[in-house]
Amino acid sequence: MTDQQLRKEAHDVDVTVWVGKAGVEAVVDELADQLDERRLVKVKFLRAARGGTTTDELADALAADAGADLIETRGNTAVFH
């Protein structure tokens, strides 16, 4: 499945993981567990998590830590596969 097809599918996926002030490390296991059960997981990065970084930087770090593929970021939300 191409990234474009996954992005279309992600449009209807609800956010199921929120990254807050505890940071990316606090949700790595949760993201990995959810990806075991479903193809796509949408993650919302709250203002407290961003600090001086961008959503793209946080999403890249989370993807690397969880062994996931980052499909896209839009605003403060990222989709992982």
C-alpha positions in Angstrom: 0.0 0.0 0.0 1.4 3.4 -0.9 1.8 6.4 1.4 -0.9 8.2 -0.6 -3.4 5.3 0.0 -2.5 5.3 3.7 -3.0 9.1 3.9 -6.5 8.7 2.4 -7.3 5.9 4.8 -5.9 8.0 7.8 -8.5 10.7 7.1 -11.1 8.7 8.9 -8.9 7.5 11.8 -9.5 9.1 15.2 -6.7 10.2 17.4 -5.9 7.5 19.9 -2.6 8.6 21.4 -1.9 12.0 22.9 1.6 13.3 23.6 1.7 15.7 26.6 4.3 17.2 28.9 5.7 13.7 29.7 7.0 13.7 26.1 7.5 11.1 23.4 9.1 8.5 25.7 5.9 8.2 27.7 3.9 6.9 24.7 6.4 4.8 22.7 5.0 1.5 24.1 1.4 2.6 23.7 2.0 3.4 20.0 3.8 0.1 19.4 0.9 -1.8 21.1 -1.7 0.0 19.0 0.2 -0.6 15.8 0.2 -4.3 16.6 -3.6 -4.2 16.6 -4.4 -1.8 13.7 -2.7 -0.6 10.5 -2.8 3.2 11.3 -2.6 5.2 14.5 -3.1 8.9 14.7 -1.1 10.8 17.4 -1.8 14.4 18.6 1.1 16.4 20.0 -0.2 18.8 22.7 1.3 22.2 23.2 3.0 21.1 26.4 4.9 18.3 24.5 6.2 20.6 21.8 8.2 23.0 23.9 10.9 24.4 21.5 10.5 21.6 18.9 8.3 21.1 16.0 5.6 18.4 15.5 7.7 17.0 12.6 10.8 16.6 14.9 8.7 14.9 17.6 6.9 12.6 15.1 10.3 11.6 13.6 11.6 10.8 17.1 8.5 8.8 18.1 8.6 6.8 14.8 12.2 5.9 15.4 11.7 4.9 19.1 8.5 2.9 18.3 9.9 1.3 15.1 7.0 2.7 13.2 6.7 4.4 9.8 5.7 8.1 9.8 3.1 8.5 7.1 2.3 12.2 7.4 2.1 15.1 9.8 -0.6 17.7 9.5 -0.8 20.6 12.1 -0.1 19.0 15.5 -1.2 15.5 14.4 0.9 12.7 12.9 -0.1 9.4 11.4 2.0 6.2 11.9 1.9 2.8 10.2 
